[in-house]
Amino acid sequence: MTLKGERVERSLVGLLEEADELLAVSGSTPGETVAVLEYLLAICYASGTCPTTATQWQDWIEDKHPLDQAAAWLDGRPDDEAWDLFHPTEPLGQNALLAPYLDEHGAGPAQLVIEHVGDYNQFFDHHHLQHPAPLPAAEAFRAMLTQHVYGPAGRARISGKETLGPTITNLALARLTSRIRVVALGSTLGETLRLNLVPTAGPRGAFNRSWTAGQQERRGFRTKPAGRAVSGPADLHSYLGRSVLVRPTPDGSAVDRVLMGAGELLDLQPSLHLQDAVYAVGADGRRKPLWASASRAVWRDAHALYAAVWHATTPGFVNKGENLYERLALFPAPDVLPEPGRPRSRSISLWAVGLVAKQTTAITWVSGVFPFAPGLEAKLYRASKRGSLIAEHVAASLSKAAYAAWVISYPNPKPADKAGQIARFDVRWKHWEATEEAFMLLLDETAAGEDVHECLYDYASVLSTAARRFLTEALDSLPRNSRGSQARAAALRRLDDELAHPKAPDELQGGTA
């Protein structure tokens, strides 16, 4: 947690009590941070701390509606409600039915941490999961929340025959694993929570304290059931995506053993339960929520976020505030734009987070924070869309320039060597690494009220200049002879021709977009 620039520790009650004093929560990974925010939102819903209409949602943010009710609700839970990670019958967020099997069939606490598991097809020999080094209780709790929300698919180590049933081994994708989660960030933790509370006039749903608590009917593990209906937002944000149980060390300060299997399956309704999702078309031609990719950085699709808000401001659209982007579009633009370079009155950012997984193996977290300014949705969409197109064209130009150098440098190549030889001159990776900073500057300047056309020209100039420098550096490895000079000249000429091509973005040609 971050308070006035410093990291501090807080309980869940403390987080809610001081939400407007704390800048943010900060986990060890982006996914862990999202999981904690999800849990805090679930507590808000369960306590009735949520607006009922889009208009009230806007008022809550403008008036900084206090979250004391959520803190008081959590602090005042009766003694017979177990909010204890190590409770014998209702362990927080866990399945006590696994207790008879934990000592014999459990693994080391590394199994609880998504990044430490490796391949989630856990029937392979995973010696590292047996490492007994204890995991502090607070870290184990946050890791468990992250598993519930982001756990990858695969086969668990748990024995279905010897424990709860055959389908407990089948780890399904958790609710957010397959898509980008977008969180609206405010200037404080309190504002962030209020921004992401979905107006709820109907049932708020049951909070999932543990597998055995409350009236919620849980799945069994003899057969694979259909996803159960979501009873409300408190249920959605606290659902138990893993059937898990942890064992405490003798002093109760840490976890030394974990048993984990399949969890709950939900029947998600996009309009109700994916209110932050933005959509893209996949390789199969199907439209689906934007997903995380190891080869495509999140910022390259930032225009999808701005397009969702911009759509809600277009003439003729009746904005009912039915998803996150429509509600953001309800904020009025300032009557007078600030001077160039000065911040606008409201500070909101869109934080996109996703987990990259290759089949059953978690690879890495990807994330990006993008500025949002009420009234500038169209300009931010234009800047991000054109910025992405420009970057794509520069990358394609560098690829063609590398090919031009290769054709001359290797007149008689072996087919098996072609890819490696071209890679010698292919500097697209440098281009993509360097472009993110320039792209974010483009968005920041646009959000500050700068002229979007001039910003795009400057951005295009920076990218083309850097691209020529990267290519020149790669070509320096060519021999100083006739063939090397021809290859160097051909590659640079091809780059210049591609950047000035009639089909290139106009900003790269210095024309009028």
N, C-alpha and C positions, 0 to 999 in steps of 0.2 A: 504494500500500500504506500502511496506517496502523499505526503502532507507538506505543502509549501516547499516542494523540491526535495524533501528528505524522505527516506524510506522509514516507515514505522510499522509495528505489528498491531493488529486490531482483531478482536473477536468479531463474529458475525453481527452481534448486537452493537458492538462499538462502531462497526462500519456504517450501520444504518443510523445510529445516533449522530455520528459526525460526518455524514455523507456530504454535507455542504461545506465542510472544512477540508475534506480530503480531496486531492486533485484526481486521483484514480486508484484503481487496484492494479497490481503488477505481479503476475505470476512468473514462474521460471520459463514459460513458453507462451506464445500467443494463445494457444489452445487452452492452457490452464487459466489464463486470465478470462477468456470467454466463459469457461465453465463456472468460475466463481461469480461472474456477472449473471449467468443464467440462474444460479442458485439464489442470488439476492433478488432477482426478479420474481422467482417462484415464491419467496417469502412475502414479497410485497403483495402479490395476488392473493395468497392464502390469508393474509391479514386484512384484506379488503382495501389495501392502499393502492388504488388504481383509479384512473378516470373512467367515466362511463360513456363519454362521447368524444368525438374529435375536437369539438369546441372546448370542452372541459380540459382535454389533454393540453391544448394550447395555453389555456389559462393557468394550468398547473405549472407549466414551464415559465411563463411570464412572471407569475407570482411566487416562484420558488416554493411550491407547496411542500410543507415539511413531511419527512418520512418517519416522524416519531411514532406514528401508529404501528408501523411495521416493526420497529425496534421494541416497542412495548409488548406487542403480540408475541414476539419471539422470546423476550425476557420473561414473560408471564406464563409460559407454558406450564401446565399442571405437572405435579411430580410424577403422575402415572404415565406421562408421555416421555418416552425415552429419546433424548437427544444426545446420546452417548455412543461414540464410535465403537466402544467395547462392551456395550450392554449384552447380557447373555441371551436375551430372547428377542429384543428389538434393536439390534445394532444399527446405528445411523447409516442409511444408504445401502444396507447390506441384507443378505439372506441368511438368517440364523438356521435354516434347515440344513445348511452345509456343515454345521458344527461337528457332527459325529465323524466327518470325513477329513476335517482340516489337517489334523496332525499327520495322518498317513499319506494323504494324497496332495497336500498343499505344496507350494513352491516358495522360493525366496521372495522377498518383497519387490525385487526387480520386476516381477511379473505385473505389478500394479502400474508401472510407469510406461506409458506408451512407447517412449523413445528407447527404452532399455530392452524391450521384449524381442525386437528383431522380427523374424517371420512369425506371423500369427497362425501359421499352420504348425501348431506346437507339438505334433506327433514326432517331429524331427528331434534329434538329440540336442536339447537346449541346456547344456551344463550351466551356463551363466545364470539361468533362472533359479538354480539351487543355492546360489551364494547367500549365506545367512546374514550378511551385514544388515543390521536393523535400519529401518527408515523412520525418521521422526514422525510422530503421530500427525502433526499439522501437515507435513508434506504428503503423508499417506492419504489424508483426507482430500487434499486438493488433487492428488493423482487419481483417486477414485472418482471424483467428480468429472475429471477429464475423460476417464474411461467410459463413464456413462454417456457422455455427450459425443465423444470422437472415436471410440474404440473401433479399430478396423475389423473386417470380417476374417474368418479363418476357422480353425479347429482347435478347441481348447485342450489343455493337457488332462483335464479332469476325466475320470472314467465314468461313462454313462451307465455301464452295467453294474458298477459297484456303488453308485451314489444315487442320484435323483432321476435318472432316466436317459435314454439314448440321445435325445435332442439337446441335452445340456452342453454337449460338445460343440454345437453349431453356433459359432459366434457370428451374429448378423452385424451388418454395418450399423453403427450408432446413428443417431438422428442427424448429426451435422457432418458426418465423415465424408459424404460424397458431394458436398457442395460448399461454396463460399458463404460464410456467415458475415453479414454486414451489421455493424453496431454503430449507431450515431453517438459520437463522443461530444459531451459538453465540456464546459470549463471546470466542472467539479464532478465528483462521483455522483452526487445527488442529481445534478442535471442530466448526467448520462443515464441514470436509472429512469428518470422521468421521461426522457426522450424515447426510451425503448419500451415503455409500458404501453401495451396495446389497450385502447379503450374497451372496457368490458362491462356490458350491462347485464349479461346473462350469468350462468353459473361460473364460478371461478375455478371449480374443480378441487380435487383432493390433493393435498401435499403428500408426496411419497417419502415418509420418514424412513421406512424400512420395508422389506419384503413381507413381513408378518404383521405390520401395524395397520390400523385403519380398516375401512370397509372395502377397499379396492380389491377386486378379484384378480389374483395373479395367475399367470400361465403355469401349466405343468410342463414336464419335460419328457412325457411319453411319446407325444406326437407334436409336430410343428403346427401351432395354431395360426389362424389369420390374425392380423394386427388388431388390437382392441381399440375401441373408440376412445378418444381423448375426452376426459370429463370437463376440461377447462384449462386455462393458461397455467394455473398452479401445478396441475398434473403434467402438462407438457414440459415445463421448464425444470421439473424435479424428477422426471421419469427415470427408472432404473434400467439403463441400457445394458448392464452387466449384472449377472447373479454372482455376487462376490462376497467373501468373508475374509476378514483379517484377524490375525492373532497378535495380542499385545505381548511385549516383553514383560518380565516379572514386575518391573517398576511402573508399567503402564505408560511410559514416555515414548514408546516407539512400537513399530510393527516388525515382527520377525518372520512371519509366514503368511501366505496368501493362497486362497483357493478361488478360482474364477471360472465361470462358465457363461453360457448364453443368458441374456436378460430379456426384458420385455420387448414386445413388438407393437408398434403403434400404427393405426390407420390414419395417416396424416392427410388433411384436406388443405391443398395449397393456399386457398384464399384465407383460411383461418390460421394455419400453422406455419406458413412460410412467408410471413409478411415482409421480411427483409430481403427475400430472394430476388435476384435479377436473372434474366433468362438469356440464353445463347443457343445457337444451333450446333449440335455436335457433328462428328464425322459421319454419323449414320443418318444425318438429315433431320433428326428429331430435336425439338425445342425442349431444353431442360435447364434447371437452375445452373448458373455459372459455377464451374468446378475449378479446383486447384490443379495446377500443372507444373511439373518440374522444368519444362522447357519454355513456358510462357509466363513471365512475371505478371503479378496482379495488376500493376499500373497500366499494362498494355490494354486492359479492358475497363479502365476507369470510366470511359465514356458510357458504358452500360448503366452505371450508377446515376450519372447526370441525366441520361436520357429518360430514366424512370421518373425523375423529379420534373424534368422539362415537360414530359408528356402530360403531367397533371396541371400544367399552367397553360396549355394550348387552348385557343379560342374554341368554344363549344363543348369543352370537357367539363362535366359536372363533378367537381371534386368533393367527394363525401368522406375523404380521409380514411379510406378503407385499407391502406397499407402504409408502411413507413414512409415511402417516398411521397405519397399523396399528402400525408400529414406534414412533412417538411415543407411542401409547397404552400401550405396554409400560412406560413410566416410571411408577413408583409415585407416588401422591400422598403428600405429607408427612403423617406421622402427626398432626401438629398444624399447623393452618393458621397462617400468620404473622399478627401483629396487623394490623388494617386500615391500608393505606398502606405497609406494609413489604414489600420484595421477597421472593419465594419463593426457595428455595435454588437452583433451576436456572433459568437465564436462556436461554430459547429464543424465537426469533421466526420467523414465517413470512413470507418475502419473495417477493411475487408480481411478476413482470416480464413485460411483453409489448410487442410492436411493433405499432403501429397503421399499417396500410397501406390505401390506397384504390386498389383494383385493382393497378396495378404501381408505385405511388408510395408510398414510406415517408413517413409523416406525423409521427409522434412516438413516443417511448417512454412507457409508463405503468408505474407500479410502486406498491407499497404494502407497508409492514412492519406485521405484526400480531402482538401478543403471544400466546404460548402458555404455559399453566401446567398441568403434569400434575395430574389430578384435577379440574380445572375445565372440562373440555371441554364439558359440557352447559350450564354457565352462560355460557361464552363464546359458544356457539352461540346460546343464547337472546338474549343481549345484542346480538349482531351481527344476528340475524334480525329481532328487534323494532326495533332501531335503524334498520335499512334500511327496514322497513315504515313507521315513523313519518316518516322523511325523505321517502319517496315520497308519503305522504298530505299532508304539508305542501306539497310541490311541486304536487300536484294542486289543493290548495285555493287556492294563489296563482294558478294558471292560471285557475281559475273566477272568482276575484276580479278579475283583469285583464279578463276578458270582461264582467263586470258593469259595470266602469267604462267600457269601450268602448261598450256598448250605449247608454248615456246620453250619452256625450261626442260620439258621431258618429251622429246620428239618420238621416242619409241618406248612408251611405258608398258609395264605388265598390268593387265587388268586388275590383279589383286592389289597392286600398289597405288592405284589411282586415288582412292579416298585419302590415304595418308599424305600423298604428294600435294594434293590440292589444299589439305588442311594447313600445310606449311605457310600458305599465303592468305588463308581465310581468317580474317580478323573480326568476324561478326560478333564473336564472344566479347571482345573488347568494346565494340560499339554498344552492345546491350548493357554491359556493366556501366559504361559512362553515361548512357542516355537517361537513366532513371533520375539522376540529380537534375539534369536540364529539364526533364519533363515536369518534375515537381516544382521547380522554379516557375515554369510556364503557368502551372495551375495557381500557384501562390500569387503571382502577379495579376492573373485574371481575376481571382477572388478579391484582390485589393482594389479593383476598379480600373486597372491599366487597360489600354486599348488592345483588344485581343488580336487584331491584325498585326500590329507592330510586334507584339509578343511572339507571334508565330514566325514572323520573318527573322527575328533575333534567334529564336530556337532553331530554325532551319539552318541558319548560318553557323551556329555553334556545332550542330551535328555534322554538317558537310565538312567543315574545317577539321573536326576531330577525326572523321572517317579518312580523310586524305592523309592525316598524320599517322594513323594506325596502319594504313596500307603501306605507306612509305617505310615505316619501321620494319614491317614484315619483309619488304622487298630488299632491305639492306643485306639480307643473307645471300642474295644472288651473287655469283662470281663477277668480278670486274673485267668481263670480256665482252665480246660482241653479242653473244647469245644472252648474257645477263642483262646487258643494256637494252636489247630489244624487248625482253620480257618485262623489264621495269617500265619502259615507255608504253608498252601495250596495255599493261595493267592500269597505269595512271590515266591513260587516254580513255580506256573503257569506263573507268569510274566517272570521269568528267562527262563523258557522253551520256551515261545513264542518269546522272544527276540533272542534266540539262535536257533530257528527253521530253518531247511534247506530252507524253503521258505521265511525266513526273508531277508530283504535287506542285502547284504554282509557287508556293512559298520557297521551294528550292531553286526556282528559276528567277526569283525576284519579281514575279508578276503579281497581278491582283487576283486573290483567291475568290 
